[in-house]
Amino acid sequence: MTGRIFTADHQIYDLPPLLSWTVTHTGGVPCDSYAVTFLYQAEMAAVLPLSAGFIGFENGQLVARGIVDDITVELDDGGVTATITGRGAAARLLDNESRPVTYQDATLAEIIRCHVTPYGVVTQELADVRASSVYTVAAGTSQWKALENFCRTYGGFIPRFAVNGALLAAPERDDGKRLVIGTETPVLSCTWREDHYGVLTEALVIDKTRNVSYSVRNQEMIDKGGQCRRVIYTPGQSTWAAMRYTGQYQIEKSREEERSVTVTLPGNFLAYPGDRVNLSLPRLGLAGTYRVAEAENTCSAQGGATAALTLKEE
């Protein structure tokens, strides 16, 4: 991979050959992230502190883009190296809070205009979504949460970011492509994990203003013997549909880490979040179609190039 930085004074600098790097794609939150290390030269002292953005290319293709969070220069027995770390475009929305605001019949386009565009994030896909009730953004809510909550409640999807940093504010589409991982694949390691801790069995949503409540139950976890209830209070003027969705959202959110498979393969940038994988590893009892939730790409002189794919069941 090759790297390039953009400075606060609108200059572009190509970085020296990279000694090692890690690029993690999530497509959402937690953010995409990266860390790149290269040989440092004294003349960089005037440039690196102005670093504001980073992009990375692999075989001419854009594979990483984000803001610069940290720059470290280190002198040791191996010489002088510099490391730049940062996060993807979601960081711009996570790092900024919204003022409290209430919308009547808001559209997704309006939410993006008020909570996304002012922070330099470009929208690549935009679904036609309109609120069916009053939508309130509380004080202290991040711009990301203002956007995510609207999309979940009224569109039934989670917004995402493309590798180029553009916002995808529309339901995810399956493009039909499949990465096949089977008994003939050179798998370096594979682990699967099921975690019941924190998975809700019931979400009780209460609207104190109207003195009404709605219960959403997770029957699958109840059948496994789980017992974990949460009580959520919503702002006034919540519709029954919005209240039910809030409860369903809480249950779905708690289940996100319930079961996952992590497969490490040789190579880099083999798949991205949202890609599908046909997995068949009989020795672990794993078979089926999975969605890539996270892809961590690492390259170093010691470990070579590897891609660790975190997979979630469809």
C-alpha positions as CSV (number, residue, x, y, z in Angstrom):
1,M,0.0,0.0,0.0
2,T,1.1,3.6,-0.6
3,G,0.0,6.6,1.4
4,R,-0.7,10.2,0.9
5,I,-1.5,13.0,3.3
6,F,-3.4,16.3,3.0
7,T,-2.4,19.2,5.1
8,A,-4.5,21.9,6.8
9,D,-3.1,24.4,4.3
10,H,-4.3,22.3,1.3
11,Q,-1.0,20.7,0.3
12,I,-0.6,17.1,-0.8
13,Y,2.4,15.0,0.2
14,D,3.2,11.4,-0.8
15,L,4.6,9.4,2.1
16,P,7.8,7.4,1.8
17,P,7.4,3.6,1.3
18,L,5.4,2.2,4.1
19,L,7.2,-0.2,6.5
20,S,4.0,-1.5,8.0
21,W,0.3,-0.7,8.1
22,T,-3.1,-1.7,9.6
23,V,-6.3,-0.7,7.9
24,T,-9.6,-1.7,9.5
25,H,-12.9,-1.3,7.7
26,T,-16.2,-1.3,9.6
27,G,-18.3,0.8,7.4
28,G,-19.9,2.5,10.4
29,V,-19.3,2.7,14.1
30,P,-16.8,2.0,15.5
31,C,-15.1,4.0,12.8
32,D,-12.9,2.7,10.1
33,S,-9.3,3.2,11.3
34,Y,-5.7,3.0,10.0
35,A,-2.1,3.2,11.2
36,V,0.9,3.5,8.9
37,T,4.6,3.5,9.7
38,F,7.4,4.8,7.5
39,L,11.0,6.1,7.7
40,Y,11.1,9.6,9.0
41,Q,13.2,12.4,7.5
42,A,14.0,15.7,9.3
43,E,12.3,17.9,6.7
44,M,9.0,16.2,7.6
45,A,9.0,18.1,10.9
46,A,7.4,21.1,9.2
47,V,4.8,19.0,7.3
48,L,3.5,16.2,9.6
49,P,2.1,18.5,12.3
50,L,-0.2,20.0,9.6
51,S,-1.5,16.6,8.5
52,A,-5.3,16.6,8.3
53,G,-6.3,13.7,6.0
54,F,-4.9,10.5,4.7
55,I,-5.6,8.2,1.8
56,G,-4.1,4.8,0.9
57,F,-3.8,3.0,-2.4
58,E,-3.3,-0.7,-3.2
59,N,-2.5,-1.5,-6.8
60,G,-4.0,1.8,-7.9
61,Q,-7.2,1.3,-6.0
62,L,-8.3,3.5,-3.1
63,V,-8.5,1.3,0.0
64,A,-8.3,3.8,2.9
65,R,-9.4,7.3,3.6
66,G,-9.7,9.2,6.9
67,I,-8.8,12.0,9.2
68,V,-5.4,12.2,11.0
69,D,-5.7,11.7,14.7
70,D,-2.2,11.2,15.9
71,I,1.4,11.5,14.7
72,T,4.3,9.8,16.5
73,V,8.0,10.0,15.6
74,E,10.3,7.5,17.3
75,L,14.1,7.0,17.4
76,D,15.4,3.6,18.4
77,D,18.1,1.1,17.3
78,G,16.3,0.6,14.0
79,G,16.5,4.3,13.1
80,V,13.8,7.0,13.0
81,T,10.3,6.1,12.1
82,A,7.0,8.0,12.0
83,T,3.5,6.6,12.5
84,I,0.3,8.2,11.5
85,T,-3.0,6.9,12.9
86,G,-6.6,8.1,12.3
87,R,-10.2,7.2,11.7
88,G,-12.7,7.2,8.9
89,A,-15.4,9.7,7.9
90,A,-17.7,8.6,10.7
91,A,-15.4,10.3,13.1
92,R,-16.4,13.7,11.8
93,L,-20.0,13.0,13.0
94,L,-19.1,11.3,16.2
95,D,-16.8,14.1,17.3
96,N,-19.5,16.8,17.0
97,E,-22.6,17.2,19.1
98,S,-25.9,18.5,17.9
99,R,-27.9,21.2,19.5
100,P,-31.3,20.1,20.8
101,V,-33.8,20.3,18.0
102,T,-37.3,18.9,17.2
103,Y,-38.4,18.1,13.7
104,Q,-42.0,17.9,12.3
105,D,-42.3,15.6,9.3
106,A,-38.6,15.6,8.7
107,T,-37.0,14.0,5.7
108,L,-33.7,12.2,5.6
109,A,-32.5,14.8,3.1
110,E,-33.2,17.5,5.8
111,I,-31.4,15.5,8.5
112,I,-28.4,15.1,6.3
113,R,-28.4,18.8,5.4
114,C,-28.4,19.8,9.1
115,H,-26.3,17.1,10.7
116,V,-24.0,15.7,8.1
117,T,-23.1,18.1,5.2
118,P,-21.8,20.9,7.5
119,Y,-19.0,18.5,8.6
120,G,-17.5,17.9,5.2
121,V,-19.1,14.5,4.6
122,V,-20.3,13.8,1.1
123,T,-23.4,11.7,0.6
124,Q,-23.2,9.1,-2.1
125,E,-26.6,7.3,-1.6
126,L,-29.8,8.8,-0.2
127,A,-33.0,6.9,0.5
128,D,-36.4,8.6,0.3
129,V,-37.3,8.5,4.0
130,R,-39.7,10.7,5.8
131,A,-40.6,10.8,9.6
132,S,-44.1,9.6,10.5
133,S,-43.9,11.4,13.8
134,V,-42.1,14.2,15.6
135,Y,-38.4,13.5,15.6
136,T,-36.4,14.9,18.5
137,V,-32.6,15.2,18.8
138,A,-31.7,15.6,22.5
139,A,-28.9,17.9,23.8
140,G,-25.6,16.2,23.8
141,T,-26.5,13.8,20.9
142,S,-23.7,13.3,18.4
143,Q,-24.4,14.2,14.8
144,W,-23.9,10.5,14.0
145,K,-26.6,9.4,16.5
146,A,-28.9,12.1,15.1
147,L,-28.5,10.5,11.7
148,E,-28.4,6.9,12.8
149,N,-31.5,7.1,15.0
150,F,-33.5,8.7,12.2
151,C,-32.5,6.1,9.6
152,R,-33.2,3.2,12.0
153,T,-36.5,4.5,13.2
154,Y,-38.1,5.6,9.9
155,G,-36.0,3.8,7.3
156,G,-35.2,0.5,9.0
157,F,-31.6,0.6,8.1
158,I,-28.2,1.7,9.5
159,P,-26.3,4.3,7.5
160,R,-22.8,3.3,6.4
161,F,-19.7,4.7,4.8
162,A,-18.0,3.6,1.6
163,V,-14.3,3.1,1.4
164,N,-13.9,6.5,-0.2
165,G,-15.5,8.1,2.9
166,A,-18.8,8.9,1.3
167,L,-22.0,8.4,3.3
168,L,-24.4,5.6,2.1
169,A,-27.7,6.7,3.6
170,A,-29.8,3.9,2.1
171,P,-30.5,0.2,2.8
172,E,-27.7,-2.2,2.1
173,R,-27.9,-4.1,-1.2
174,D,-26.5,-7.5,-1.9
175,D,-24.6,-7.3,-5.2
176,G,-24.5,-11.1,-5.6
177,K,-20.8,-11.5,-5.3
178,R,-19.4,-14.1,-2.9
179,L,-16.0,-14.7,-1.4
180,V,-15.7,-18.5,-0.9
181,I,-13.9,-19.8,2.1
182,G,-13.8,-23.6,2.3
183,T,-11.6,-26.6,3.1
184,E,-9.2,-25.7,0.2
185,T,-8.8,-22.1,1.3
186,P,-5.4,-21.3,3.1
187,V,-7.0,-20.3,6.4
188,L,-4.4,-19.0,8.8
189,S,-6.8,-19.1,11.8
190,C,-10.5,-19.2,12.5
191,T,-12.5,-18.7,15.7
192,W,-16.2,-18.5,16.4
193,R,-17.8,-17.0,19.4
194,E,-21.3,-16.8,20.9
195,D,-21.8,-14.3,23.7
196,H,-25.1,-14.2,25.6
197,Y,-24.0,-11.5,28.0
198,G,-26.1,-8.4,27.6
199,V,-28.5,-9.8,25.0
200,L,-31.9,-8.5,25.9
201,T,-34.9,-10.7,26.3
202,E,-37.3,-7.8,26.7
203,A,-37.3,-4.1,25.9
204,L,-40.1,-2.2,27.7
205,V,-40.6,1.2,26.0
206,I,-42.5,3.8,28.1
207,D,-43.8,7.2,27.0
208,K,-44.2,9.1,30.2
209,T,-45.9,12.0,28.7
210,R,-48.8,9.9,27.3
211,N,-48.6,7.3,30.0
212,V,-48.4,4.4,27.5
213,S,-45.9,1.5,27.2
214,Y,-45.0,-1.2,24.7
215,S,-43.1,-4.4,25.3
216,V,-40.9,-6.1,22.6
217,R,-39.6,-9.6,23.5
218,N,-36.7,-11.6,22.1
219,Q,-38.2,-15.1,22.1
220,E,-35.1,-16.8,20.7
221,M,-33.1,-15.7,23.8
222,I,-35.9,-16.5,26.1
223,D,-36.0,-20.0,24.8
224,K,-32.2,-20.2,25.6
225,G,-33.0,-19.4,29.2
226,G,-31.9,-15.8,29.0
227,Q,-33.5,-13.1,31.3
228,C,-32.4,-9.5,30.7
229,R,-34.9,-6.7,30.5
230,R,-34.3,-3.0,29.8
231,V,-36.7,-0.1,30.3
232,I,-36.5,2.7,27.8
233,Y,-38.2,6.1,28.2
234,T,-39.0,8.0,25.0
235,P,-39.8,11.7,24.4
236,G,-43.4,12.7,24.3
237,Q,-45.6,12.4,21.2
238,S,-44.1,9.0,20.3
239,T,-46.3,7.0,18.0
240,W,-46.9,3.3,18.6
241,A,-44.8,2.4,15.6
242,A,-41.9,4.5,16.7
243,M,-42.1,3.1,20.2
244,R,-42.2,-0.5,19.0
245,Y,-39.3,0.2,16.7
246,T,-37.3,1.7,19.6
247,G,-37.8,-1.6,21.5
248,Q,-36.9,-3.7,18.5
249,Y,-33.8,-1.5,17.9
250,Q,-32.6,-2.1,21.5
251,I,-33.0,-5.9,21.1
252,E,-31.3,-6.0,17.7
253,K,-28.5,-3.8,19.0
254,S,-27.9,-6.1,22.0
255,R,-27.7,-9.1,19.6
256,E,-25.0,-7.6,17.3
257,E,-22.2,-9.3,19.2
258,E,-24.1,-12.5,20.0
259,R,-22.4,-14.7,17.4
260,S,-19.4,-14.0,15.2
261,V,-16.8,-15.8,13.2
262,T,-13.3,-14.4,12.6
263,V,-11.3,-15.8,9.7
264,T,-7.7,-14.8,9.0
265,L,-6.4,-15.3,5.5
266,P,-3.2,-14.4,3.7
267,G,-3.4,-11.2,1.6
268,N,-4.9,-7.7,2.0
269,F,-8.2,-6.1,1.1
270,L,-10.0,-9.4,0.2
271,A,-13.4,-8.1,1.3
272,Y,-15.2,-5.1,2.7
273,P,-18.1,-4.6,5.2
274,G,-21.3,-5.6,3.5
275,D,-19.7,-8.2,1.3
276,R,-21.0,-11.8,1.5
277,V,-19.0,-14.9,2.3
278,N,-19.9,-18.5,1.5
279,L,-18.3,-20.3,4.5
280,S,-17.7,-24.0,4.8
281,L,-15.4,-25.3,7.5
282,P,-16.7,-28.7,8.5
283,R,-14.0,-29.2,11.3
284,L,-15.6,-26.2,13.1
285,G,-19.2,-27.1,12.2
286,L,-19.5,-23.8,10.2
287,A,-21.4,-23.5,7.0
288,G,-23.6,-20.9,5.4
289,T,-23.7,-17.4,4.0
290,Y,-22.2,-14.7,6.2
291,R,-21.9,-10.9,6.0
292,V,-18.6,-9.2,6.5
293,A,-18.9,-6.9,9.5
294,E,-15.3,-5.9,9.8
295,A,-12.1,-6.4,7.8
296,E,-8.7,-5.7,9.4
297,N,-5.8,-5.7,6.9
298,T,-2.3,-5.8,8.3
299,C,1.1,-5.9,6.6
300,S,4.6,-5.9,8.1
301,A,8.0,-7.4,7.5
302,Q,7.5,-9.8,10.3
303,G,4.0,-11.0,9.8
304,G,3.5,-10.5,6.0
305,A,0.1,-9.5,4.6
306,T,-3.0,-10.8,6.4
307,A,-6.8,-10.0,6.3
308,A,-8.9,-10.8,9.4
309,L,-12.6,-10.9,8.4
310,T,-15.2,-10.7,11.2
311,L,-18.3,-12.4,9.9
312,K,-21.9,-12.3,11.1
313,E,-24.7,-14.7,10.1
314,E,-27.2,-13.5,7.5
